[in-house]
Amino acid sequence: MFKLGNIAILIGIFLILAAAIGNILDILPENFDSYYLASAGTVFTASGIIIKRRKPIDRK
């Protein structure tokens, strides 16, 4: 689960950076709005942080 959290955080940061760079340079096509990319990146980053902070299930 912790690897999944790390992957979600990396994808989220990548999406936020892509939205910022695309908005500054105006290179994104019309289909990819920077607001949607930034919000998706925020969701991925937050979910990755939540996954990483969860305690593992104590199986006996």
N, C-alpha and C positions, 0 to 999 in steps of 0.2 A: 504494500500500500504506500510505503514511503517513496518508492521510485515513481509511482503514479503521481504523487504530490509534486515531486520535483519536475516531472514532465509537464504537468499542468501549469506550474509556475513559469517554466521556460516558454511554453507556447503563449501564455498570457503576456509575458514581457515582450516577446517577439511581435505579437499583434499590436500592442500599444506602440512600440517603436515604428512598426510599419505604418500605422495610422498617422503618427507624428511626422515621419519623413514624407509620406505621401501627401499630407496636407501642406507641408512647407514647400515641397518641390512641385506640387500639383501634377504628379505623375500617375495617380490612381485613375483607373477608368471609371466611368459613370456608375457601373454596377457595384463597385466597392466604395461605399461612403466611409469617410474616416471616422465618423461618429459611431457607426456600427462596428467597425474594427476595434475602436477604443473600448466600447462597452463590452464586446466579446472578450477582449483581452483582460478587462477588469474582472469579469466573471471567472475566467480561467485562473487568473492569479489568486483570487479570493478562495476559489474551491481548492486549489492546490495547497494554500496555507492551512485551510481547515482540515484537509486530509492529513497533512503532515503533523498537525497538533493533536490528532486523535490518538488515544492510548490504544495499543494493540489489545486484541481480545485475549484474555487469559484462558486458554483451553487446558482443561485438566484431563 
